[in-house]
Amino acid sequence: MNIHKNARLTRYGRERIVSQVEGGQTPQAVAEAAGVCPRTVRKWVDRYRREGLSGLEDRSSRPHRLRRPTPEAIVGTIERLRRQRWTGKQIAAEVGVSPATVSRVLRRLGLNKLSALDPEPVRRYEREHPGELIHLDIKKLGRIGSVGHRITGRQTGVVNRHLGIGWEFVHVCIDDASRVAFVQVMPDERKESAVAFLEAAVAYYAKLGICIERVMTDNGSCYRSKAFRTACKRLGLRQVFTRPYTPKTNGKAERFIQTSLREWAYARAYNNSQERTEELPHWLHRYNWHRPHGSLGSKPPISRLGLDRDNLLRFHS
């Protein structure tokens, strides 16, 4: 028997109120003592008198009568008219059923929205060669003063002594073709930090034999700054921007950020921010060199660079 948490009566409580009524007490007095209404007491007494102790068991909430399912011929007609872009009310008037029935059938068929009639094709792009395009983005993370209440449990009346200790900014870069990533934790998201990270990323990929051609960023102020634009020209990079309020344009960086949060930033309890930052290079090494990548089959991203065995050993060390 699956009793809900606020139930006033269980099977044994029902037996007790039935025995009290059968013993001569009034339903009103029994109801007041049990904390229920007299109607509830009379319901269980009547059921006991008709069915005995088995009548005090919980019953299924399934209705005695089920609605008749819509005939397949009508469902086919509704689908055919919907694909002709008829509205629900027009279909209901034509077929001779209620608009609620049409809505229910269309929802079951996945045609309740007109956009489902002409679905947009999935547009995926991927550069052919490493270095043709890199994606840059920034994720803000709160600093860690010590293990928080999510691990230790919140204690009543304890003041959050780490309130206002600030933020760290994780600058990420991922290659569009190979998905080889580069990450650094910077103190802010200003133009100076963005430029320093770009230079470090270009140098990292150069060590892997990758020459960067273009860089894609969002429309943040640090990426729109004259200093970042000048740095791109100095490094021989062409800068392109994502469409405003369209994160899917920069989807590879967004997806990488979610992976890094799940497998690094929030993977375990860190005692402080320094400990989390020190773990980043180890996790990034596993991501690039050992972690199987979903869209790359069972191989890590570094395998798509086309490096020979000697170069792989040299970079790996």
C-alpha positions as CSV (number, residue, x, y, z in Angstrom):
1,M,0.0,0.0,0.0
2,N,1.5,3.3,-1.1
3,I,0.3,5.9,1.5
4,H,1.1,9.5,0.7
5,K,3.0,11.5,3.3
6,N,0.0,13.5,4.6
7,A,-2.4,10.6,4.9
8,R,-4.6,10.8,8.0
9,L,-5.8,7.2,7.8
10,T,-4.0,4.0,7.0
11,R,-5.7,0.6,6.7
12,Y,-5.4,0.1,10.5
13,G,-6.7,3.6,11.2
14,R,-9.7,2.8,9.0
15,E,-10.3,-0.4,11.0
16,R,-10.2,1.6,14.2
17,I,-12.8,4.2,13.2
18,V,-15.0,1.4,11.8
19,S,-14.8,-0.5,15.1
20,Q,-15.6,2.7,17.0
21,V,-18.7,3.4,14.9
22,E,-19.8,-0.2,15.2
23,G,-19.3,0.0,18.9
24,G,-21.9,2.8,19.2
25,Q,-20.0,6.0,18.8
26,T,-21.3,8.7,16.4
27,P,-19.5,9.3,13.1
28,Q,-19.1,13.0,14.2
29,A,-17.3,12.1,17.4
30,V,-15.1,9.5,15.7
31,A,-14.2,12.0,12.9
32,E,-13.2,14.7,15.4
33,A,-11.0,12.2,17.3
34,A,-9.3,11.0,14.0
35,G,-8.9,14.4,12.5
36,V,-11.0,13.7,9.4
37,C,-14.5,14.8,8.3
38,P,-17.7,12.8,9.2
39,R,-18.2,12.1,5.5
40,T,-14.9,10.2,5.4
41,V,-15.9,8.1,8.4
42,R,-19.2,7.2,6.8
43,K,-17.5,6.3,3.5
44,W,-15.2,3.7,5.2
45,V,-18.0,2.4,7.4
46,D,-20.3,1.9,4.3
47,R,-17.5,0.2,2.4
48,Y,-16.8,-2.1,5.4
49,R,-20.4,-3.1,5.6
50,R,-20.6,-4.0,1.9
51,E,-17.2,-5.7,1.4
52,G,-15.8,-6.5,4.8
53,L,-12.1,-5.9,5.7
54,S,-11.1,-6.0,2.0
55,G,-13.1,-2.9,1.4
56,L,-10.7,-0.9,3.6
57,E,-7.8,-1.5,1.3
58,D,-6.5,1.2,-1.1
59,R,-7.9,1.0,-4.6
60,S,-6.5,1.9,-7.9
61,S,-7.3,5.4,-9.2
62,R,-7.8,4.0,-12.7
63,P,-11.3,5.0,-13.9
64,H,-13.9,2.4,-14.4
65,R,-14.6,3.6,-17.9
66,L,-11.9,4.6,-20.3
67,R,-12.5,7.0,-23.2
68,R,-12.8,5.5,-26.5
69,P,-9.6,6.0,-28.5
70,T,-9.9,8.1,-31.7
71,P,-10.4,5.7,-34.7
72,E,-7.3,5.4,-36.9
73,A,-9.2,6.7,-39.9
74,I,-10.0,9.9,-38.2
75,V,-6.4,10.2,-36.9
76,G,-5.2,9.8,-40.5
77,T,-7.6,12.5,-41.7
78,I,-6.4,14.8,-39.0
79,E,-2.8,14.3,-40.0
80,R,-3.5,14.7,-43.7
81,L,-5.3,18.0,-43.1
82,R,-2.7,19.3,-40.7
83,R,0.0,18.7,-43.3
84,Q,-2.0,21.0,-45.6
85,R,-1.5,23.6,-42.8
86,W,-5.1,23.6,-41.6
87,T,-5.7,25.0,-38.1
88,G,-7.0,22.8,-35.3
89,K,-10.4,24.4,-35.3
90,Q,-10.7,24.0,-39.1
91,I,-9.8,20.3,-38.8
92,A,-12.3,19.8,-35.9
93,A,-15.1,21.3,-37.9
94,E,-14.2,19.2,-41.0
95,V,-13.7,15.9,-39.2
96,G,-16.6,16.3,-36.7
97,V,-14.6,16.0,-33.5
98,S,-13.9,18.4,-30.7
99,P,-10.9,20.8,-30.9
100,A,-9.5,19.2,-27.8
101,T,-9.4,15.8,-29.6
102,V,-7.6,17.4,-32.5
103,S,-5.1,19.1,-30.2
104,R,-4.5,15.8,-28.4
105,V,-4.0,13.9,-31.6
106,L,-1.7,16.5,-33.1
107,R,0.4,16.6,-29.9
108,R,0.8,12.8,-30.1
109,L,1.8,13.0,-33.7
110,G,4.3,15.8,-33.0
111,L,2.4,18.2,-35.3
112,N,0.9,20.6,-32.8
113,K,3.3,23.3,-34.0
114,L,3.3,24.5,-37.6
115,S,7.1,24.7,-37.4
116,A,7.1,20.9,-37.2
117,L,5.6,20.6,-40.7
118,D,8.7,22.1,-42.3
119,P,11.5,21.4,-39.8
120,E,14.7,23.3,-40.3
121,P,17.6,21.0,-41.4
122,V,20.3,20.6,-38.9
123,R,23.2,22.8,-40.0
124,R,26.5,21.6,-38.7
125,Y,29.8,22.9,-39.9
126,E,33.3,21.8,-39.3
127,R,36.5,23.2,-40.8
128,E,38.5,20.7,-42.8
129,H,42.0,21.5,-41.5
130,P,43.2,22.3,-38.0
131,G,44.0,26.0,-37.5
132,E,41.4,27.3,-40.0
133,L,39.3,28.6,-37.1
134,I,39.5,28.7,-33.4
135,H,36.7,29.5,-31.0
136,L,37.3,31.8,-27.9
137,D,35.0,32.2,-25.0
138,I,35.1,33.1,-21.2
139,K,33.4,31.4,-18.3
140,K,33.1,33.2,-14.9
141,L,33.6,31.0,-11.8
142,G,33.2,32.0,-8.2
143,R,36.4,31.8,-6.1
144,I,36.6,29.0,-3.5
145,G,37.6,29.9,0.1
146,S,37.0,26.4,1.5
147,V,34.7,23.5,1.1
148,G,31.2,24.9,1.0
149,H,27.8,23.9,2.5
150,R,26.9,21.7,-0.4
151,I,29.5,19.3,0.9
152,T,29.6,20.0,4.6
153,G,25.9,20.8,5.1
154,R,24.4,24.2,5.9
155,Q,24.5,25.1,9.6
156,T,21.8,27.3,11.0
157,G,22.9,30.8,11.9
158,V,26.4,30.4,10.4
159,V,27.4,33.5,8.4
160,N,28.9,32.8,5.0
161,R,32.5,33.9,5.6
162,H,33.4,33.6,2.0
163,L,30.8,36.0,0.7
164,G,32.3,38.5,-1.8
165,I,35.7,36.9,-2.3
166,G,35.4,37.5,-6.0
167,W,35.5,35.6,-9.3
168,E,37.9,33.8,-11.6
169,F,37.6,33.9,-15.4
170,V,38.3,30.8,-17.4
171,H,39.4,31.7,-20.9
172,V,38.9,28.8,-23.3
173,C,40.0,28.2,-26.9
174,I,39.1,25.2,-29.0
175,D,40.1,24.3,-32.6
176,D,37.1,23.9,-34.9
177,A,38.5,20.9,-36.9
178,S,40.4,18.9,-34.3
179,R,38.7,20.0,-31.1
180,V,42.1,20.4,-29.4
181,A,41.5,22.8,-26.6
182,F,43.6,25.3,-24.6
183,V,42.5,26.8,-21.3
184,Q,43.8,29.3,-18.8
185,V,42.4,30.9,-15.6
186,M,42.8,34.6,-15.7
187,P,42.1,37.3,-13.0
188,D,39.5,39.2,-15.2
189,E,37.9,39.4,-18.6
190,R,39.4,42.7,-19.6
191,K,41.2,43.3,-22.9
192,E,44.7,42.8,-21.5
193,S,43.8,39.3,-20.3
194,A,42.1,38.5,-23.6
195,V,45.1,39.6,-25.5
196,A,47.5,37.6,-23.3
197,F,45.4,34.5,-23.6
198,L,45.2,34.8,-27.4
199,E,48.9,35.0,-27.6
200,A,49.4,32.0,-25.3
201,A,46.8,30.0,-27.3
202,V,48.5,30.8,-30.7
203,A,51.9,29.8,-29.2
204,Y,50.4,26.5,-27.8
205,Y,48.9,25.5,-31.2
206,A,52.2,26.5,-32.9
207,K,54.0,23.9,-30.8
208,L,51.6,21.3,-32.2
209,G,52.4,22.5,-35.7
210,I,49.1,24.3,-36.2
211,C,49.1,27.7,-37.9
212,I,46.0,29.7,-36.8
213,E,44.1,31.6,-39.6
214,R,40.9,32.9,-38.0
215,V,39.5,33.4,-34.5
216,M,35.8,33.5,-33.7
217,T,34.7,35.4,-30.6
218,D,31.4,36.6,-29.1
219,N,30.6,40.4,-28.9
220,G,32.2,40.9,-25.5
221,S,33.8,44.3,-24.8
222,C,37.3,42.7,-24.5
223,Y,37.0,41.1,-27.9
224,R,35.6,44.3,-29.5
225,S,38.4,46.4,-28.1
226,K,41.0,48.0,-30.2
227,A,43.8,46.2,-28.3
228,F,42.4,42.8,-29.2
229,R,41.8,43.8,-32.8
230,T,45.4,45.0,-33.0
231,A,46.7,41.8,-31.5
232,C,44.8,39.8,-34.2
233,K,46.4,41.8,-36.9
234,R,49.9,41.4,-35.4
235,L,49.4,37.7,-35.2
236,G,48.1,37.5,-38.7
237,L,44.6,36.4,-37.7
238,R,41.2,37.3,-39.1
239,Q,38.6,38.0,-36.4
240,V,35.0,37.0,-36.9
241,F,32.1,37.6,-34.4
242,T,29.2,35.4,-33.5
243,R,25.6,36.6,-34.2
244,P,24.3,38.6,-31.2
245,Y,22.2,36.5,-28.7
246,T,23.0,33.3,-30.8
247,P,25.2,31.1,-28.7
248,K,24.8,28.2,-31.2
249,T,27.1,30.1,-33.5
250,N,29.9,29.5,-31.0
251,G,28.5,26.1,-30.1
252,K,31.8,24.2,-29.9
253,A,33.2,26.5,-27.3
254,E,29.9,26.5,-25.4
255,R,29.9,22.7,-25.4
256,F,33.5,22.5,-24.3
257,I,32.7,24.9,-21.4
258,Q,29.9,22.6,-20.2
259,T,32.3,19.6,-20.4
260,S,35.0,21.4,-18.4
261,L,32.5,22.4,-15.7
262,R,31.2,18.8,-15.4
263,E,34.6,17.0,-15.5
264,W,36.9,19.6,-13.9
265,A,35.4,22.6,-12.1
266,Y,32.5,20.8,-10.4
267,A,33.9,17.3,-10.6
268,R,34.9,17.2,-6.9
269,A,35.1,19.3,-3.8
270,Y,38.2,21.6,-3.9
271,N,39.5,23.2,-0.7
272,N,40.4,26.4,-2.5
273,S,40.6,28.1,-5.9
274,Q,44.4,27.4,-6.1
275,E,43.7,23.7,-5.9
276,R,41.1,23.9,-8.6
277,T,43.5,25.9,-10.9
278,E,46.3,23.4,-10.3
279,E,44.0,20.5,-11.4
280,L,43.2,22.3,-14.8
281,P,46.4,21.3,-16.7
282,H,46.0,17.6,-15.7
283,W,42.4,17.6,-16.8
284,L,43.2,19.4,-20.1
285,H,45.9,16.9,-20.8
286,R,43.5,14.0,-20.4
287,Y,40.9,15.8,-22.6
288,N,43.3,16.4,-25.5
289,W,45.3,13.2,-25.3
290,H,43.3,10.5,-23.7
291,R,39.6,11.3,-23.5
292,P,37.4,9.7,-26.2
293,H,35.5,12.3,-28.1
294,G,31.9,11.7,-29.2
295,S,32.1,13.1,-32.7
296,L,35.6,11.7,-33.3
297,G,34.7,8.1,-32.5
298,S,36.8,6.5,-29.8
299,K,39.9,8.7,-30.4
300,P,41.0,11.8,-28.5
301,P,41.0,15.2,-30.3
302,I,44.8,15.2,-30.6
303,S,44.6,12.2,-33.0
304,R,43.1,14.5,-35.7
305,L,46.2,16.6,-36.1
306,G,47.9,14.1,-38.4
307,L,51.1,14.1,-36.4
308,D,53.5,11.2,-36.8
309,R,54.6,9.0,-33.9
310,D,57.8,10.9,-33.2
311,N,56.0,14.3,-33.0
312,L,53.3,12.8,-30.8
313,L,55.8,11.5,-28.4
314,R,57.7,14.8,-28.4
315,F,54.6,16.9,-27.7
316,H,53.2,14.3,-25.3
317,S,56.3,14.6,-23.1
